[in-house]
Amino acid sequence: MSRTFFKAKKFLASKFSESQTGRTVLLRLFGQNGDRIMQAMKDAAEKYDSTATAKQLKVDLLKLLLKVLLLYREKIITPEAIQPAKQPLLLMMDLLIETLEADRSKRNPAELARAMAESHDAAMPLLKPNVREHNWVRLTRVFDFYGNEEFLAAFLLDEAYTDMRNSILINFQILLKRYELEGQIAETKNFLRGQALERRAQLEGMVQNPTLREWLENEQTSTLFSDWLRVAMGPEALNLQKFVKQVSYYRSTNNRSLLPKRAEQVYETYLVDGAQYAIATSAEVRAAVDAKYGGGGKSAQRTDFDAAEAEAKASLNDMFLGSFIGSEQFQGT
């Protein structure tokens, strides 16, 4: 980015902060809650000092926020550079909320004034090298006023400031809850993104070193292989894959009374003469299965279909290695 272009952006940021556009940008960043906090701060400054001072401080705050945003978006202020200032600023905000939540007798203006002075000193190195003097002076002017112990004593202890205190407290609490929720959402997104990357890495490994077992166990690749079988090899080949899945389902139950029912479903769906999804098996395997289930035998064992499954997998593996891995469907994964 050219220096001239960056200067143009800073000029626009200055003009925005003096107009309704500046408020619109703040609303977009912090919503109505941020706008209400700004208004309460302006009202407090006006009550303590004057309308002119309150307006000047609001302009200072708008300009500072927009310039910091610009510097951050242009990567002139980096996340690493922010770290030293992060803790003092967060501690100051925590102390402000705790102070506003506390009973009047427990509010300590001097303690909050010290925290604000530390925040000013931590934030200044971010601004001073990157903006002109009249802009970084704004930071000092804002902190000198709102961090002044006499102002804080009036703001925190005087009943005349009650509405302003309540507005700042309530809207800060809402903002922090929103950002906390957004942080949780971000963590969830990162978790899901990590899972997606893990699945992608797994898929890449399955493409580089393909095996039938892994492709059948993975839902995404199993579906891809099914689609290819249906189109390229016909329904009989697809029946083999369905049979392998059904046998796996048959074995998955620990309920001994359910096992015979599932065995009967496997036999009648894939192995009996005229079955809806009949598969081809050797005469020896067919005879063994017919001998057990053809007469309605009910003493099912988990190993009853092992031989038929082995033959089905051998046929599928021949198709997988012989034709599928050279197909457009496989190459496109």
Residue pairs with C-beta under 8 A, 6 or more apart in sequence:
1 74
6 74
9 70
9 74
10 67
10 70
10 131
13 63
13 66
13 67
13 69
13 70
14 63
14 66
14 67
15 21
16 22
16 25
16 66
17 59
17 62
17 63
17 65
17 66
18 59
18 62
22 62
22 66
23 35
23 62
25 66
26 34
26 35
26 38
26 62
26 65
27 34
27 35
29 65
29 69
30 37
30 175
31 175
31 178
33 171
33 172
33 174
33 175
33 178
34 171
34 175
36 167
36 171
37 167
37 168
37 171
37 172
37 175
38 58
38 61
39 167
40 163
40 164
40 165
40 167
40 168
40 171
41 57
41 58
41 61
41 146
41 164
41 168
42 54
42 55
42 57
42 58
43 54
43 164
44 155
44 161
44 164
45 53
45 54
45 57
45 145
45 146
46 53
46 54
47 160
47 161
47 164
48 151
48 154
48 155
49 145
53 145
56 141
57 141
57 142
57 145
57 146
60 138
60 139
60 141
60 142
61 142
63 135
63 138
64 127
64 135
64 138
64 139
64 142
67 127
67 131
67 135
68 77
68 126
68 127
71 77
71 126
71 130
71 131
72 82
76 130
77 126
77 130
81 126
82 126
84 122
84 125
85 119
85 122
85 123
85 125
85 126
87 122
88 115
88 118
88 119
88 121
88 122
88 123
89 119
89 122
89 123
91 115
91 118
91 119
92 112
92 115
92 116
92 118
92 119
93 172
93 176
95 111
95 112
95 115
96 112
96 115
96 168
96 172
97 169
97 172
97 173
97 176
99 107
99 108
99 111
99 112
99 156
100 107
100 156
100 165
100 168
100 169
100 172
101 169
104 156
104 157
107 156
107 157
109 149
109 152
109 153
109 156
109 157
110 149
112 147
112 152
112 156
113 147
113 148
113 149
113 152
116 143
116 146
116 147
117 143
117 147
119 143
120 139
120 140
120 143
120 147
123 139
124 136
124 139
124 140
127 135
127 136
127 139
128 136
145 151
146 152
154 161
155 161
155 164
155 165
156 165
199 220
202 218
203 218
203 220
203 221
203 333
206 214
206 215
206 218
206 221
207 330
207 333
210 320
210 325
210 330
212 313
212 316
212 317
212 320
212 321
214 221
215 221
215 222
215 224
215 225
215 320
216 222
216 225
216 241
216 244
216 245
216 316
221 333
222 241
224 329
224 330
224 333
225 241
225 320
225 324
226 238
226 241
227 329
228 324
228 327
228 329
228 330
229 237
229 238
229 240
229 241
229 319
230 238
232 323
232 324
232 327
233 319
233 323
236 278
236 279
236 280
237 315
237 316
237 319
239 270
239 277
239 278
239 279
240 279
240 312
240 315
240 316
241 316
242 270
242 277
243 266
243 270
243 277
243 279
243 308
243 309
243 312
244 309
244 312
244 313
244 316
246 265
246 266
246 269
246 270
247 266
247 305
247 308
247 309
249 262
250 259
250 262
250 263
250 265
250 266
250 302
250 305
251 302
253 259
253 262
259 300
259 302
260 298
260 299
260 300
262 300
263 293
263 300
263 304
263 305
264 293
266 305
267 289
267 293
268 275
269 275
269 276
269 277
270 277
270 278
270 279
271 278
271 279
271 281
271 286
271 289
271 290
271 293
271 308
272 290
272 293
272 294
279 308
279 312
280 315
281 289
281 308
281 311
281 312
282 311
284 307
285 307
285 308
285 311
288 307
289 304
289 305
289 308
292 299
292 304
293 304
324 330
